[in-house]
């Protein structure tokens, strides 16, 4: 098992945001976290990354514990983050933003082709033209591409992707979807938070459905589709 | 040159010299604020301590140049120790920025007392180094060489700082961390080490400014108060975390100060603050800032 979180409890002050969340991601999988707003999907990713340290539980990555490790340790263990707010560095150029993703002194995983500027530009065509522009000058779609490219520059084994299609035009949503698929086929496992059920259905192998801070359902996408009652209870009606 | 033009020129260079000194102090303050969210109240005290260290090294070695090298390094070391062993604990305390604010206030008070115990409360004088003593003739205006040296020295530090910030990996990390330190650490950078280095760098620059200012001011325990306050105004006007904003604001406020003293001496102490209030009224983030 590449990644396994067991009984994670995370608090924001007095709010018990994650209640005994358990989930795992196998090598090569795309696993999706689904659920309404405020159910703890983003918090789960932040807890894994160490940005919002969980109170108790266990997190294993490649058999080693990364529970309550500092974010840079988690990143250097091989986890990449594509956060919801994108968090592009506004005063850095596109190229500098990408180079920030390089983990100095970290060996890329042996069996994966390492990511370089050239390879990122090949996947995200629009970024090469913009390489000398400041991060703040990019459109929403370009920022999303840059954010993914930046995470890839660190050669992650597991990519945490938070709402990549949020606020994007339908054409861009499709582009993001295709890129995620390519990345996955290149050997990167993905834990995805996705609001758009259609995108999630077309990408993920398995999913976890979150209720208010707990796992309400887990299974394959086909198993989820066979449970309209669960979907009605825990997903937004669309 | 008419006497009037001479006066304008002299005040202009005066303002430039003070503005550059102000930038040296303010740039450290703004970098530290941008990265760590800390308003370092002890920053002015580092400036003052460096001037005192300069007095001592000068007394021991007789060399101004040696004290220009040693005193800022001593202050930088102190800054690094304060960050590593005090600020980091205050941050881990979970009390938020109020703990850090109180801590730096405490450090500044302790430093002021320690200076009084070590060097006494009498004002001390530092002589202008002999190589830079005397006046130079600028188009008919007799101007002290030493003040020109302050401008040149500040430009050299500014060039070094730009080199580090824009041409090195560490610089890229610092510029990124000024806007989003959390994201930088999520990309695999140990930001605690970067914080420590930046705190040291900021203290060093305040130290350089302290030694540079020592020969034109009287060295006394309250030496850092005025420039610390002025640097705070510079950071607010320029925008928290913006180096470019700090540079422009420092130069502008330096000139405002120089000409304010010349033309409306009674109002000059409040000119800076009035300008700050004006900027904040129209742009609460400061001229080049993104945060309120």
Contacts between the chains, C-beta under 8 A, distances in Angstrom:
chain1	res1	chain2	res2	distance
A	49	B	186	5.6
A	50	B	186	7.9
A	51	B	182	6.0
A	51	B	186	6.3
A	70	B	185	6.9
A	70	B	190	7.6
A	71	B	182	7.3
A	71	B	185	4.2
A	71	B	186	4.6
A	72	B	185	4.7
A	72	B	186	7.6
A	72	B	187	7.8
A	72	B	188	5.2
A	72	B	189	5.7
A	72	B	190	4.9
A	72	B	191	7.0
A	74	B	186	7.8
A	75	B	185	7.6
A	75	B	186	5.8
A	75	B	187	5.9
A	75	B	188	3.7
A	76	B	188	4.8
A	81	B	186	4.8
A	81	B	187	7.9
A	83	B	183	7.1
A	83	B	186	7.5
A	87	B	180	5.5
A	87	B	182	7.9
A	87	B	183	4.3
A	89	B	175	7.3
A	89	B	176	4.3
A	89	B	179	5.6
A	89	B	180	6.3
A	89	B	183	7.4
A	90	B	179	5.8
A	90	B	290	7.2
A	91	B	175	5.8
A	91	B	178	7.5
A	91	B	179	6.1
A	92	B	172	6.7
A	92	B	175	6.1
A	92	B	176	5.7
A	96	B	172	5.4
A	96	B	175	7.9
A	96	B	176	7.7
A	97	B	176	7.9
A	99	B	169	7.9
A	99	B	172	6.6
A	100	B	172	6.5
A	100	B	173	7.2
A	100	B	176	5.3
A	100	B	184	7.0
A	100	B	187	5.6
A	100	B	189	7.9
A	101	B	187	5.6
A	103	B	187	7.3
A	103	B	188	3.9
A	104	B	169	7.0
A	106	B	188	6.8
A	150	B	187	7.1
A	151	B	187	7.8
A	154	B	187	6.3
A	154	B	188	5.8
